[in-house]
Amino acid sequence: MDAGTRQKRVEALEAIKNKAMEMAVKGSDSLDVRDFVKDAKMNLAYELPDYESFEKAKSATLAYKRSKGG
């Protein structure tokens, strides 16, 4: 991931954190806050995918499957 994309991702995660904190301070239900964070992070993953992390996870999964004979 290039530096510009990584910076956008960090800024988006900070915005998600700030919004979640704001929701919590205003007294929102913890499940609502958790759902907001989960949905926002999923949307961020679609908007700014991290291909390097995907490839790393894929390699680890394949190595595990090979070690288990599958």
N, CA, C and O atoms as a GROMACS GRO file, in nm:
protein
  280
    1MET      N    1   0.085  -0.117   0.000
    1MET     CA    2   0.000   0.000   0.000
    1MET      C    3   0.090   0.123   0.000
    1MET      O    4   0.183   0.133   0.080
    2ASP      N    5   0.061   0.215  -0.089
    2ASP     CA    6   0.146   0.334  -0.096
    2ASP      C    7   0.117   0.428   0.022
    2ASP      O    8   0.016   0.414   0.092
    3ALA      N    9   0.205   0.524   0.041
    3ALA     CA   10   0.195   0.612   0.157
    3ALA      C   11   0.067   0.696   0.156
    3ALA      O   12   0.008   0.718   0.261
    4GLY      N   13   0.025   0.741   0.040
    4GLY     CA   14  -0.097   0.821   0.032
    4GLY      C   15  -0.221   0.744   0.073
    4GLY      O   16  -0.306   0.795   0.146
    5THR      N   17  -0.231   0.621   0.025
    5THR     CA   18  -0.345   0.537   0.060
    5THR      C   19  -0.342   0.501   0.208
    5THR      O   20  -0.444   0.502   0.276
    6ARG      N   21  -0.222   0.471   0.257
    6ARG     CA   22  -0.209   0.438   0.400
    6ARG      C   23  -0.250   0.557   0.486
    6ARG      O   24  -0.316   0.540   0.588
    7GLN      N   25  -0.212   0.678   0.445
    7GLN     CA   26  -0.249   0.798   0.521
    7GLN      C   27  -0.400   0.818   0.520
    7GLN      O   28  -0.458   0.852   0.623
    8LYS      N   29  -0.464   0.797   0.405
    8LYS     CA   30  -0.610   0.809   0.397
    8LYS      C   31  -0.677   0.707   0.489
    8LYS      O   32  -0.776   0.737   0.555
    9ARG      N   33  -0.621   0.586   0.492
    9ARG     CA   34  -0.676   0.480   0.577
    9ARG      C   35  -0.664   0.517   0.725
    9ARG      O   36  -0.758   0.497   0.802
   10VAL      N   37  -0.549   0.570   0.764
   10VAL     CA   38  -0.529   0.612   0.903
   10VAL      C   39  -0.627   0.723   0.939
   10VAL      O   40  -0.686   0.722   1.047
   11GLU      N   41  -0.644   0.819   0.850
   11GLU     CA   42  -0.736   0.930   0.876
   11GLU      C   43  -0.880   0.878   0.889
   11GLU      O   44  -0.955   0.924   0.975
   12ALA      N   45  -0.917   0.784   0.805
   12ALA     CA   46  -1.052   0.728   0.812
   12ALA      C   47  -1.072   0.651   0.942
   12ALA      O   48  -1.178   0.661   1.004
   13LEU      N   49  -0.972   0.574   0.984
   13LEU     CA   50  -0.983   0.502   1.110
   13LEU      C   51  -0.992   0.597   1.229
   13LEU      O   52  -1.065   0.570   1.325
   14GLU      N   53  -0.920   0.707   1.224
   14GLU     CA   54  -0.930   0.809   1.329
   14GLU      C   55  -1.070   0.870   1.332
   14GLU      O   56  -1.125   0.894   1.440
   15ALA      N   57  -1.128   0.894   1.215
   15ALA     CA   58  -1.263   0.950   1.208
   15ALA      C   59  -1.365   0.851   1.265
   15ALA      O   60  -1.458   0.890   1.334
   16ILE      N   61  -1.346   0.722   1.235
   16ILE     CA   62  -1.435   0.619   1.290
   16ILE      C   63  -1.424   0.618   1.442
   16ILE      O   64  -1.525   0.614   1.512
   17LYS      N   65  -1.301   0.623   1.492
   17LYS     CA   66  -1.279   0.622   1.637
   17LYS      C   67  -1.345   0.743   1.702
   17LYS      O   68  -1.412   0.730   1.805
   18ASN      N   69  -1.326   0.861   1.642
   18ASN     CA   70  -1.383   0.982   1.700
   18ASN      C   71  -1.536   0.977   1.702
   18ASN      O   72  -1.598   1.018   1.800
   19LYS      N   73  -1.595   0.928   1.594
   19LYS     CA   74  -1.741   0.917   1.588
   19LYS      C   75  -1.792   0.816   1.691
   19LYS      O   76  -1.893   0.841   1.757
   20ALA      N   77  -1.722   0.704   1.707
   20ALA     CA   78  -1.762   0.604   1.807
   20ALA      C   79  -1.752   0.662   1.948
   20ALA      O   80  -1.840   0.638   2.031
   21MET      N   81  -1.645   0.736   1.975
   21MET     CA   82  -1.630   0.798   2.107
   21MET      C   83  -1.742   0.899   2.131
   21MET      O   84  -1.797   0.906   2.241
   22GLU      N   85  -1.775   0.976   2.030
   22GLU     CA   86  -1.883   1.074   2.039
   22GLU      C   87  -2.016   1.004   2.069
   22GLU      O   88  -2.093   1.049   2.153
   23MET      N   89  -2.041   0.892   1.999
   23MET     CA   90  -2.163   0.816   2.022
   23MET      C   91  -2.169   0.765   2.166
   23MET      O   92  -2.273   0.770   2.231
   24ALA      N   93  -2.056   0.715   2.216
   24ALA     CA   94  -2.050   0.661   2.352
   24ALA      C   95  -2.074   0.770   2.456
   24ALA      O   96  -2.146   0.748   2.554
   25VAL      N   97  -2.014   0.887   2.434
   25VAL     CA   98  -2.031   0.998   2.528
   25VAL      C   99  -2.177   1.045   2.531
   25VAL      O  100  -2.228   1.085   2.635
   26LYS      N  101  -2.242   1.041   2.416
   26LYS     CA  102  -2.382   1.083   2.408
   26LYS      C  103  -2.477   0.979   2.466
   26LYS      O  104  -2.597   1.002   2.476
   27GLY      N  105  -2.422   0.863   2.504
   27GLY     CA  106  -2.504   0.762   2.569
   27GLY      C  107  -2.562   0.657   2.477
   27GLY      O  108  -2.657   0.588   2.514
   28SER      N  109  -2.509   0.644   2.359
   28SER     CA  110  -2.557   0.541   2.267
   28SER      C  111  -2.532   0.403   2.326
   28SER      O  112  -2.436   0.383   2.400
   29ASP      N  113  -2.616   0.310   2.292
   29ASP     CA  114  -2.602   0.172   2.337
   29ASP      C  115  -2.471   0.116   2.284
   29ASP      O  116  -2.431   0.143   2.171
   30SER      N  117  -2.405   0.036   2.367
   30SER     CA  118  -2.275  -0.019   2.327
   30SER      C  119  -2.286  -0.107   2.203
   30SER      O  120  -2.193  -0.112   2.123
   31LEU      N  121  -2.399  -0.174   2.186
   31LEU     CA  122  -2.417  -0.255   2.065
   31LEU      C  123  -2.427  -0.168   1.941
   31LEU      O  124  -2.377  -0.205   1.834
   32ASP      N  125  -2.491  -0.052   1.954
   32ASP     CA  126  -2.500   0.041   1.841
   32ASP      C  127  -2.362   0.093   1.803
   32ASP      O  128  -2.329   0.104   1.685
   33VAL      N  129  -2.282   0.125   1.903
   33VAL     CA  130  -2.146   0.174   1.878
   33VAL      C  131  -2.064   0.065   1.810
   33VAL      O  132  -1.993   0.091   1.713
   34ARG      N  133  -2.073  -0.057   1.862
   34ARG     CA  134  -1.998  -0.168   1.805
   34ARG      C  135  -2.040  -0.195   1.660
   34ARG      O  136  -1.956  -0.219   1.574
   35ASP      N  137  -2.171  -0.191   1.634
   35ASP     CA  138  -2.220  -0.212   1.498
   35ASP      C  139  -2.172  -0.101   1.404
   35ASP      O  140  -2.136  -0.127   1.289
   36PHE      N  141  -2.172   0.023   1.454
   36PHE     CA  142  -2.122   0.134   1.373
   36PHE      C  143  -1.976   0.111   1.336
   36PHE      O  144  -1.938   0.126   1.220
   37VAL      N  145  -1.894   0.076   1.433
   37VAL     CA  146  -1.751   0.056   1.409
   37VAL      C  147  -1.730  -0.059   1.310
   37VAL      O  148  -1.651  -0.047   1.216
   38LYS      N  149  -1.800  -0.170   1.331
   38LYS     CA  150  -1.786  -0.286   1.243
   38LYS      C  151  -1.825  -0.251   1.099
   38LYS      O  152  -1.753  -0.284   1.005
   39ASP      N  153  -1.939  -0.184   1.083
   39ASP     CA  154  -1.985  -0.148   0.949
   39ASP      C  155  -1.892  -0.046   0.884
   39ASP      O  156  -1.864  -0.055   0.764
   40ALA      N  157  -1.846   0.052   0.961
   40ALA     CA  158  -1.758   0.155   0.906
   40ALA      C  159  -1.625   0.095   0.862
   40ALA      O  160  -1.572   0.132   0.757
   41LYS      N  161  -1.570   0.002   0.940
   41LYS     CA  162  -1.444  -0.062   0.902
   41LYS      C  163  -1.462  -0.150   0.779
   41LYS      O  164  -1.372  -0.159   0.696
   42MET      N  165  -1.578  -0.215   0.767
   42MET     CA  166  -1.603  -0.298   0.650
   42MET      C  167  -1.613  -0.209   0.525
   42MET      O  168  -1.558  -0.243   0.420
   43ASN      N  169  -1.683  -0.097   0.537
   43ASN     CA  170  -1.693  -0.005   0.424
   43ASN      C  171  -1.557   0.051   0.386
   43ASN      O  172  -1.527   0.068   0.268
   44LEU      N  173  -1.475   0.080   0.485
   44LEU     CA  174  -1.341   0.129   0.459
   44LEU      C  175  -1.259   0.025   0.384
   44LEU      O  176  -1.182   0.058   0.294
   45ALA      N  177  -1.274  -0.100   0.421
   45ALA     CA  178  -1.201  -0.208   0.354
   45ALA      C  179  -1.239  -0.217   0.207
   45ALA      O  180  -1.155  -0.250   0.123
   46TYR      N  181  -1.365  -0.189   0.175
   46TYR     CA  182  -1.408  -0.190   0.034
   46TYR      C  183  -1.356  -0.067  -0.040
   46TYR      O  184  -1.320  -0.076  -0.157
   47GLU      N  185  -1.353   0.048   0.028
   47GLU     CA  186  -1.309   0.173  -0.036
   47GLU      C  187  -1.157   0.179  -0.053
   47GLU      O  188  -1.107   0.222  -0.156
   48LEU      N  189  -1.085   0.135   0.050
   48LEU     CA  190  -0.938   0.140   0.048
   48LEU      C  191  -0.883   0.003   0.087
   48LEU      O  192  -0.834  -0.014   0.199
   49PRO      N  193  -0.891  -0.095  -0.003
   49PRO     CA  194  -0.845  -0.229   0.032
   49PRO      C  195  -0.694  -0.234   0.057
   49PRO      O  196  -0.616  -0.162  -0.006
   50ASP      N  197  -0.656  -0.320   0.150
   50ASP     CA  198  -0.514  -0.340   0.183
   50ASP      C  199  -0.473  -0.473   0.122
   50ASP      O  200  -0.482  -0.578   0.187
   51TYR      N  201  -0.426  -0.469  -0.002
   51TYR     CA  202  -0.392  -0.591  -0.075
   51TYR      C  203  -0.276  -0.666  -0.011
   51TYR      O  204  -0.271  -0.788  -0.017
   52GLU      N  205  -0.182  -0.593   0.049
   52GLU     CA  206  -0.067  -0.658   0.112
   52GLU      C  207  -0.113  -0.746   0.229
   52GLU      O  208  -0.066  -0.858   0.244
   53SER      N  209  -0.204  -0.694   0.311
   53SER     CA  210  -0.255  -0.773   0.424
   53SER      C  211  -0.334  -0.893   0.374
   53SER      O  212  -0.327  -1.001   0.432
   54PHE      N  213  -0.408  -0.874   0.266
   54PHE     CA  214  -0.485  -0.984   0.209
   54PHE      C  215  -0.392  -1.095   0.163
   54PHE      O  216  -0.416  -1.212   0.193
   55GLU      N  217  -0.287  -1.059   0.091
   55GLU     CA  218  -0.193  -1.159   0.041
   55GLU      C  219  -0.123  -1.231   0.157
   55GLU      O  220  -0.100  -1.352   0.150
   56LYS      N  221  -0.089  -1.158   0.262
   56LYS     CA  222  -0.024  -1.218   0.378
   56LYS      C  223  -0.118  -1.318   0.446
   56LYS      O  224  -0.076  -1.428   0.481
   57ALA      N  225  -0.244  -1.280   0.464
   57ALA     CA  226  -0.342  -1.369   0.526
   57ALA      C  227  -0.368  -1.491   0.438
   57ALA      O  228  -0.382  -1.603   0.488
   58LYS      N  229  -0.374  -1.469   0.308
   58LYS     CA  230  -0.397  -1.580   0.215
   58LYS      C  231  -0.282  -1.679   0.220
   58LYS      O  232  -0.304  -1.800   0.223
   59SER      N  233  -0.160  -1.630   0.223
   59SER     CA  234  -0.042  -1.717   0.230
   59SER      C  235  -0.041  -1.797   0.360
   59SER      O  236  -0.010  -1.916   0.359
   60ALA      N  237  -0.076  -1.732   0.470
   60ALA     CA  238  -0.079  -1.801   0.598
   60ALA      C  239  -0.186  -1.910   0.598
   60ALA      O  240  -0.163  -2.020   0.650
   61THR      N  241  -0.301  -1.882   0.540
   61THR     CA  242  -0.409  -1.981   0.532
   61THR      C  243  -0.368  -2.100   0.448
   61THR      O  244  -0.390  -2.215   0.486
   62LEU      N  245  -0.308  -2.074   0.333
   62LEU     CA  246  -0.264  -2.183   0.246
   62LEU      C  247  -0.155  -2.267   0.311
   62LEU      O  248  -0.154  -2.389   0.297
   63ALA      N  249  -0.064  -2.202   0.382
   63ALA     CA  250   0.041  -2.276   0.451
   63ALA      C  251  -0.017  -2.365   0.561
   63ALA      O  252   0.028  -2.477   0.581
   64TYR      N  253  -0.116  -2.315   0.631
   64TYR     CA  254  -0.182  -2.395   0.735
   64TYR      C  255  -0.254  -2.516   0.673
   64TYR      O  256  -0.244  -2.627   0.724
   65LYS      N  257  -0.324  -2.492   0.564
   65LYS     CA  258  -0.396  -2.601   0.498
   65LYS      C  259  -0.298  -2.708   0.449
   65LYS      O  260  -0.325  -2.828   0.460
   66ARG      N  261  -0.184  -2.664   0.394
   66ARG     CA  262  -0.084  -2.761   0.348
   66ARG      C  263  -0.028  -2.842   0.465
   66ARG      O  264  -0.004  -2.962   0.452
   67SER      N  265  -0.009  -2.777   0.578
   67SER     CA  266   0.047  -2.846   0.694
   67SER      C  267  -0.051  -2.948   0.751
   67SER      O  268  -0.010  -3.046   0.813
   68LYS      N  269  -0.179  -2.925   0.730
   68LYS     CA  270  -0.283  -3.018   0.779
   68LYS      C  271  -0.321  -3.121   0.674
   68LYS      O  272  -0.408  -3.205   0.698
   69GLY      N  273  -0.257  -3.115   0.560
   69GLY     CA  274  -0.282  -3.213   0.456
   69GLY      C  275  -0.408  -3.187   0.376
   69GLY      O  276  -0.463  -3.279   0.316
   70GLY      N  277  -0.455  -3.064   0.376
   70GLY     CA  278  -0.579  -3.033   0.305
   70GLY      C  279  -0.563  -2.953   0.188
   70GLY      O  280  -0.661  -2.921   0.121
   0.00000   0.00000   0.00000
